[in-house]
Amino acid sequence: MHNFTLEDLILYLYKETPQLQTAQIAAALKTDWILREKFEVIISNQENLETLKMEPRQQTIDNILNYAEKTVAEFSPI
């Protein structure tokens, strides 16, 4: 029996494991319920990541725009 890491399972999920390891993980997932639970948590987390919408706070955008405006003003010919 192999001890697969979370990293191995993530690679398996993204189909980035070598062919032999892919077969070993697939077989282990059929019989090892603890490993299957870990894998299902990884799948669930992947699905949650896909639904996240990340954007900067408005204050951050305002700070950048203010800095850009200030910089342009400093370098503009009078």
DRENKOLTOR-830096 format. One record per residue (C-alpha): x, y, z; residue in one letter. Coordinates in Angstrom, 1 decimal, decimal comma. Layout:
N
       x       y       z  code
       X       Y       Z     A
...
This chain:
78
       x       y       z  code
     0,0     0,0     0,0     M
     1,3     3,4    -0,9     H
     1,1     6,5     1,2     N
    -0,1     9,2    -1,1     F
     0,4    12,8    -0,1     T
    -2,1    15,6    -0,6     L
     0,3    16,9    -3,3     E
     0,0    13,5    -5,1     D
    -3,8    13,8    -5,0     L
    -3,8    17,3    -6,3     I
    -1,5    16,2    -9,2     L
    -3,9    13,3    -9,8     Y
    -6,8    15,7    -9,9     L
    -5,2    17,8   -12,5     Y
    -4,0    14,7   -14,4     K
    -0,4    15,5   -13,9     E
     0,8    12,2   -12,4     T
     2,8     9,6   -14,3     P
     0,7     6,8   -15,8     Q
     1,8     4,2   -13,2     L
     1,0     6,5   -10,3     Q
    -2,3     7,5   -11,8     T
    -3,3     3,8   -11,9     A
    -2,1     3,3    -8,3     Q
    -4,0     6,3    -7,0     I
    -7,1     5,3    -8,8     A
    -6,9     1,8    -7,3     A
    -6,2     3,2    -3,9     A
    -9,2     5,5    -4,1     L
   -11,5     2,5    -4,6     K
   -10,4     0,8    -1,5     T
    -9,0     3,4     0,9     D
   -11,9     5,4     2,4     W
    -9,7     7,8     4,3     I
    -7,8     8,6     1,1     L
   -11,1     9,0    -0,8     R
   -12,3    11,5     1,9     E
    -9,2    13,5     1,5     K
    -9,6    13,5    -2,3     F
   -13,2    14,6    -2,0     E
   -12,1    17,5     0,2     V
    -9,6    18,5    -2,4     I
   -12,3    18,3    -5,1     I
   -14,6    20,4    -3,0     S
   -11,9    23,0    -2,4     N
   -11,2    23,2    -6,1     Q
   -14,9    23,9    -6,8     E
   -14,9    26,6    -4,2     N
   -11,8    28,2    -5,8     L
   -13,6    28,4    -9,1     E
   -16,5    30,3    -7,6     T
   -14,3    32,9    -5,8     L
   -14,4    36,4    -7,3     K
   -11,4    38,3    -6,2     M
   -11,0    42,0    -6,7     E
    -9,1    44,8    -4,9     P
   -10,8    47,0    -2,3     R
   -12,0    50,3    -3,7     Q
    -9,6    52,1    -1,3     Q
    -6,7    50,3    -3,0     T
    -7,9    51,3    -6,5     I
    -8,3    54,9    -5,2     D
    -4,8    54,9    -3,8     N
    -3,3    53,8    -7,1     I
    -5,2    56,3    -9,1     L
    -4,2    59,1    -6,6     N
    -0,6    58,1    -6,8     Y
    -0,7    58,0   -10,6     A
    -2,4    61,4   -10,8     E
     0,3    62,8    -8,4     K
     3,1    61,3   -10,4     T
     1,8    62,7   -13,7     V
     1,4    66,2   -12,1     A
     5,0    66,1   -10,9     E
     6,4    65,2   -14,3     F
     4,1    67,4   -16,4     S
     5,8    70,4   -17,9     P
     4,5    73,7   -16,5     I
